[in-house]
Amino acid sequence: SSLTSTTRCNSTAMGDEEPQTQDMVTEPPEPGAGLDDADEGAQAQKAAMATQNKMNLQTAPIRTYLDSTVVPILLQGLSALVKERPANPVEFLAAYLMQNNPQKA
């Protein structure tokens, strides 16, 4: 019981404190600082953007996610399906999607 009251008292005291902030002084970069290879920097930025886009897709609304990932290739597959009119349309569409997967490395 006394442990509970001590804990409660400490958490209240800690909650009342305001965080201290320090003034940040930003210095200019040193001469020659930065990337040695501009192409390497561009590739790194491109990789970072791809990672960010992938993360954005993971949190995107359903419609946005589907429009960005599945709908374009699915429409192409359905268009090919209508032109061919195969006996087994589901297998045709599945094969089309597998053969034309834009994420295939």
C-alpha positions in Angstrom: 0.0 0.0 0.0 2.8 2.4 0.9 4.6 1.4 -2.3 1.5 2.3 -4.3 1.3 5.7 -2.7 5.0 6.4 -3.2 4.8 5.4 -6.9 1.7 7.5 -7.4 3.4 10.5 -5.7 6.5 10.1 -7.9 4.6 9.9 -11.1 2.6 13.0 -10.2 5.8 14.9 -9.4 7.4 13.8 -12.6 4.4 14.7 -14.7 4.4 18.3 -13.3 7.9 19.0 -14.5 8.3 20.9 -17.8 11.0 19.6 -20.2 14.0 21.8 -20.5 15.0 23.0 -24.0 18.4 24.1 -25.1 19.0 26.7 -27.8 20.4 24.9 -30.8 23.1 26.7 -32.7 23.5 25.6 -36.3 26.9 26.0 -37.8 27.5 26.1 -41.5 29.0 23.0 -43.0 32.7 22.8 -43.4 34.2 23.4 -46.8 34.4 20.1 -48.7 31.7 18.5 -46.5 29.1 16.4 -48.3 29.1 13.6 -50.8 32.2 12.7 -52.7 30.2 11.2 -55.6 27.1 13.0 -56.8 25.8 9.9 -58.6 26.1 7.9 -55.3 24.1 10.6 -53.6 21.4 10.5 -56.3 21.2 6.7 -56.0 20.9 6.9 -52.2 18.2 9.5 -52.5 16.3 7.4 -55.0 16.5 4.4 -52.7 15.3 6.4 -49.8 12.3 7.7 -51.8 11.5 4.1 -52.9 11.5 3.0 -49.2 9.3 5.9 -48.2 6.9 5.2 -51.1 6.7 1.6 -50.0 6.0 2.7 -46.4 3.3 5.1 -47.6 1.6 2.2 -49.5 1.5 0.2 -46.4 -0.5 2.9 -44.6 -2.5 4.1 -47.6 -6.3 3.8 -47.7 -7.4 0.6 -49.5 -8.5 2.4 -52.7 -5.2 4.2 -53.0 -3.2 1.0 -52.4 -5.1 -0.9 -55.0 -4.9 1.9 -57.6 -1.2 2.1 -57.1 -0.4 -1.6 -57.1 -2.9 -3.9 -58.6 -5.4 -2.0 -60.8 -3.0 -1.0 -63.7 -1.8 -4.5 -64.4 -5.2 -6.0 -63.7 -6.8 -3.7 -66.3 -4.2 -4.7 -68.8 -4.8 -8.3 -68.1 -8.6 -7.9 -68.4 -8.1 -6.1 -71.7 -6.0 -9.0 -73.0 -8.6 -11.5 -71.7 -11.4 -9.8 -73.6 -9.3 -9.9 -76.8 -8.4 -13.5 -76.5 -11.6 -14.9 -75.0 -9.9 -18.1 -73.8 -11.8 -21.2 -72.7 -10.5 -20.8 -69.1 -10.4 -17.1 -68.4 -9.3 -17.4 -64.8 -6.2 -19.4 -65.7 -5.5 -17.0 -68.6 -5.7 -14.0 -66.3 -3.6 -15.7 -63.6 -0.9 -16.5 -66.2 -1.0 -13.0 -67.6 -0.6 -11.4 -64.2 2.3 -13.8 -63.3 4.1 -13.1 -66.7 3.6 -9.4 -66.6 4.2 -8.7 -62.9 5.8 -5.3 -62.7 7.3 -6.1 -59.3 9.2 -9.2 -60.6 12.9 -8.6 -60.2 
